Structure formats: structure tokens, C-alpha cells
Amino acid sequence: MDLLSVTKSNADINITENELLILNSALNEVCNGIDIAEFETRIGSERDEVAALLSKIGSILDQMSSC
């Protein structure tokens, strides 16, 4: 992963397919392996937000595989 630019609220990165697969797997475990009642406390975000990020990463991986 390479950091391209950073501001107070955003970071632009260049990330490999393998790194995205790692993030995808980790987020999948987080979304499906933690009890709903303690999810936000343990993760710091609502489950829906994490699931949306997982979905976006999945879409990017799908696009990469069709290139």
C-alpha cells in the first residue's frame, strides 16, 4: 500500500489486489463473527457502516478481476 496524499479528513492510497483481499477477509470476519449487541462497542462503528465498506471492497475486487 502506498500513501498518495493525506488531509485531515481523507487519505488517498494505492492498494494491491492482495491487500484488498486481506481487508475483505478481515471485514468479513468482523461482520460475521461478532455478536450484534457488542458490535459498535468493540469495533467503533455501526455494523451497517462496516458492511457497506465490505460491499465496496467486494465491488472493487470484482472490477479488478474483470480487467
N, C-alpha and C positions, 0 to 999 in steps of 0.2 A: 504494500500500500504506500502510495506517495501522497504527501500533502501538497496540494497545488496552491491553495490560498486559505487564509483564515481571517475571520472577523469576530466581533463579539458574539454574534448570533448564528454564524454559519461556518462550515468548513467544506471546501471543495477538495475531493480526494480522487485519486486514480487507484482503482482496486482490481485485482485479478479475479478471474473466474473461481479459482481455488479459494481465495479469501472470501468471496461471496458465498460459496458453498459452506464454508465453516460458519459464517454468520447465520446462514439459513438453518443449518442443523442446530446451532445453539438456540436460536429464537424458537424453533420448533419444540425443542425440549422445554424451554421456559413456558411456552404457551400451553403445552400439553402435560407438563409434569408437576405443576404447582397448583395446589388447591385454590379455587377461586376466592375463598374467604380471605386468604392471606396474600393474594397475588400483588395488589398495589403496594402493600406494606413492604414486601420483600423485594419487589422489582423497582418501585418508584414511579411506575406508570400504570395506567389502566390497561387491562387485558386487550381491549379493543384497539388501543394505540399500538401495542406490540404486534397484534395480529395483522393490523394494516401494514406495518413495516415489513413483516414476514411476507405478506402478499406482494408488496412492491419488489422486494428482493427476488421472489419467485418469478415475477414477470420479467425482471431484468435477466435472470438466468435463462428463461425461455427464449428471450430475444437473442442472447449470446449463442445459444445452441443452434439457432436457425441461420446464423451468419456463415 
